[in-house]
C-alpha cells in the first residue's frame, strides 16, 4: 500500500496530479482510490487529495499515515508534514516554500516547480514537474508508464501539450540516479 | 474488461443512462451535485430530459409525472434535501409508480455538514414519509457498486412498481476508483399497460392515482407486494460465517473497513466474520441463518451515533446473541478500533 497526499493552493493542479497517479496505477493493474478534501474550502485556499495504491482491495480511501506528501505551498507542509511516516518522502515545491526546517527522519526532495514550469513556458505544468520528481524519487512505476499516463490523461480531455513532457523530464532529472 | 476511472457520483449517473433512464429532475446539494452536473450534459447527448428544478419538492413531483408516463426516472439529493423528497416518495408508493431516488448521505441533523455519514438509515429503511410503506434500499460500497446497483435499481423498481432508494454516502460519491460500466440498454416508454399517454377518443382511459381509492383487494395486494419483495430481494455478502466467533454487520463505506478488519484479525488468529447487507430493506435476515454455533456475538459498525442498524440485527437474530455497536460521526471507522472491540467482546469485557 502506498499512501499519498497531494496538497497546495487551488489552481496548482494538486487534484489533477493525484488523478494522473491514479490513472498510472490502474494502467499498472493496481487498485486505487482517490478522494478530494471536502470541507468548507474557500477560493484561493488549500486543496488536497488522498490517493491510495495497492494490490489488495482498499478499505478506507482516507490517508492517515503518509508515504509520500506532495506539498505545493507552505500551508500544505504545515498541515501534513507530521503525518508522514518515518523514512517517508516529502516532495516540496521549493519555488514557493523557502527557508524551512523539515523533520530529519524523512526524505526531502525540493523541486523548484514554478521556476521550471516558467522556464519551459508552461506555467500550468508545475504539477507535471513534480510528478517527474515523484517518478524518479519513488520508482513506484517505470518512467515510460508515467509518460504514457500523463499523455493519456490529457489526451482523454482533448489536450495535447508537448511542454508537459519537458516539465516531466526536468523534474525527473533533478534527482541523481 | 475495460476499466475506467470515475467518481462514484458520476459512475452512478452514467449507469442510470445505461439503464435507459431518460428523465432527471432535482436540485443540487453537496455531496451529490456531480450527479446533476454529469446528467446536465449527458441527458442531452441521449436526448433525455434534465431539469434543475426550483426545489426538491418540484423535482420529486415532476419525477412522479414522468414515471406515470412510463419513463425510467431518477432524482438525487442529500441531507435536508433528501428530507424534502419524503412526501413525494409516499405519493409514488401510493400510486404504485417506479422511480429511483438517490441519497448521498452527509452527516448531521438540520443543515449538518457535507462529510460522509450513514445517519439516514432509519429514514431510508422505515419509510421516511407519512403513511404505511417501506421501499427497497440498495447500499453500494464502492464506485463499481454505485454503477451496478443503480443499474439494478431500475429493474427492481419496474418489477414491483415501487420506488427504489440508493443509500450512497459522501465518501463513495466523491471517491474515484476503477469501474467497469454496464451495457447500454434502451427503455421503451410505451411498453407498460398502465402508463398514461394522453387519452384519444375511443381509447381505454388510464389513470394514475392512489390505489387505495379504487382497488377492491388493497389489503391483500399490499401484503403480497411486501411479502414478495422481502422474499425475493434480500441481498448480502458474507465472509467466514462458518466459524466466526464474532460477526460484524456493516454496509457501505464502513463495510470496507470491516472487510480489512476481518483480514487483519484472521492473521492474528481471531475468528472474525462479516455480514454486509447490500439491501438495507428488505434487511437480509436470511444471512443470519448462516451463523454457526461458534458465534458468540455480533457488532454493527456504522457512521451514526445511535447505532441505527442494531435494531434490525437484533430482530434478525431474535435475541439469540448480544449485539454490540461501534459507531462514529465524522471519521470513517478504523480497522484497529474494530479489532480492539472484538477482542473485548471475546474476553467478555465491557465494549
HADDOCK unambig.tbl for C-alpha pairs under 7 A between the chains (distance, minus, plus):
assign (segid A and resid 32 and name CA) (segid B and resid 177 and name CA) 5.94 0.50 0.50
assign (segid A and resid 33 and name CA) (segid B and resid 175 and name CA) 6.54 0.50 0.50
assign (segid A and resid 33 and name CA) (segid B and resid 176 and name CA) 5.63 0.50 0.50
assign (segid A and resid 33 and name CA) (segid B and resid 177 and name CA) 5.12 0.50 0.50
assign (segid A and resid 34 and name CA) (segid B and resid 175 and name CA) 5.46 0.50 0.50
assign (segid A and resid 34 and name CA) (segid B and resid 176 and name CA) 4.94 0.50 0.50
assign (segid A and resid 34 and name CA) (segid B and resid 177 and name CA) 6.80 0.50 0.50
assign (segid A and resid 35 and name CA) (segid B and resid 174 and name CA) 6.13 0.50 0.50
assign (segid A and resid 35 and name CA) (segid B and resid 175 and name CA) 4.41 0.50 0.50
assign (segid A and resid 35 and name CA) (segid B and resid 176 and name CA) 6.27 0.50 0.50
assign (segid A and resid 59 and name CA) (segid B and resid 256 and name CA) 4.54 0.50 0.50
assign (segid A and resid 59 and name CA) (segid B and resid 257 and name CA) 4.86 0.50 0.50
assign (segid A and resid 59 and name CA) (segid B and resid 260 and name CA) 6.07 0.50 0.50
assign (segid A and resid 60 and name CA) (segid B and resid 256 and name CA) 6.42 0.50 0.50
assign (segid A and resid 60 and name CA) (segid B and resid 257 and name CA) 5.93 0.50 0.50
